[in-house]
Amino acid sequence: MMVLFLVTGAVVGGILGELAASSSLLSGIAPYLIKPFPVFDVPPVAINLYVIKLVIGFALYPNLMSIIGIIAAVILFRRF
């Protein structure tokens, strides 16, 4: 359940960051809120099984608003 809270917090924080970027009130700090920080990057690996081709990779580039969303999700999870 906590993983679901964390993922939801990250997604909602990212969406709020994108909304803040288009806002004129937060135009001064918006670039800092939505700048992605590379944390984890595994390049895609292709596996050809001649019937199906699988491409597997993973990248994690959170922005500051996503991190704030994760922190808020942890606080809400612990409270409820």
matplotlib code that plots the C-alpha trace (Angstrom):
import matplotlib.pyplot as plt

x = [0.0, 2.9, 4.4, 1.1, 1.1, 4.7, 4.0, 0.8, 2.6, 5.4, 2.9, 0.7, 3.8, 5.0, 1.6, 1.5, 5.0, 4.0, 1.0, 3.3, 5.5, 2.6, 1.5, 2.6, 2.8, 5.5, 7.4, 10.5, 10.9, 9.2, 12.4, 13.9, 10.7, 10.5, 14.2, 14.7, 17.5, 18.9, 19.0, 18.9, 19.2, 19.5, 19.7, 17.2, 18.1, 16.5, 15.8, 14.8, 13.0, 12.1, 8.4, 8.4, 10.9, 11.2, 12.8, 13.4, 14.9, 14.3, 15.0, 14.2, 14.4, 12.3, 11.9, 11.7, 7.9, 7.8, 10.1, 7.8, 4.8, 6.6, 7.3, 3.6, 2.6, 4.8, 3.3, -0.3, 0.5, 1.8, -1.1, -3.8]
y = [0.0, 2.4, 1.9, 2.9, 6.1, 6.9, 6.4, 8.4, 11.2, 11.3, 11.5, 14.1, 16.1, 15.9, 17.0, 20.0, 20.9, 21.0, 23.1, 25.5, 25.9, 27.3, 29.6, 33.2, 33.6, 30.9, 31.8, 32.7, 29.5, 27.1, 26.1, 24.9, 23.0, 21.0, 20.4, 16.6, 15.1, 11.8, 9.2, 5.9, 5.0, 1.5, 1.6, -0.5, -4.1, -5.9, -9.6, -11.2, -14.5, -14.7, -14.8, -11.7, -9.0, -7.6, -4.3, -3.7, -0.6, 1.7, 5.4, 7.5, 11.3, 12.9, 16.7, 18.7, 18.7, 14.9, 14.6, 17.0, 14.8, 11.7, 13.4, 14.5, 10.9, 9.5, 12.0, 11.1, 7.4, 7.6, 9.8, 7.6]
z = [0.0, 0.8, -2.7, -4.2, -2.0, -3.1, -6.8, -6.6, -4.7, -7.3, -10.2, -8.5, -7.6, -11.2, -12.6, -10.1, -11.2, -14.8, -13.9, -11.9, -14.9, -16.9, -14.1, -14.4, -10.6, -10.2, -13.4, -11.4, -9.5, -11.9, -13.7, -10.4, -9.6, -12.9, -13.6, -13.8, -11.7, -13.1, -10.3, -12.0, -15.7, -17.2, -21.0, -22.9, -23.6, -26.5, -26.3, -29.6, -29.2, -33.0, -32.1, -29.9, -29.3, -25.8, -24.9, -21.2, -19.6, -16.7, -16.0, -12.9, -13.4, -10.6, -10.3, -7.1, -7.1, -7.5, -4.4, -2.5, -3.6, -2.3, 1.1, 1.3, 0.5, 3.3, 5.8, 4.7, 4.8, 8.4, 9.5, 8.1]

ax = plt.figure().add_subplot(projection="3d")
ax.plot(x, y, z, "-o")
ax.set_aspect("equal")
plt.show()
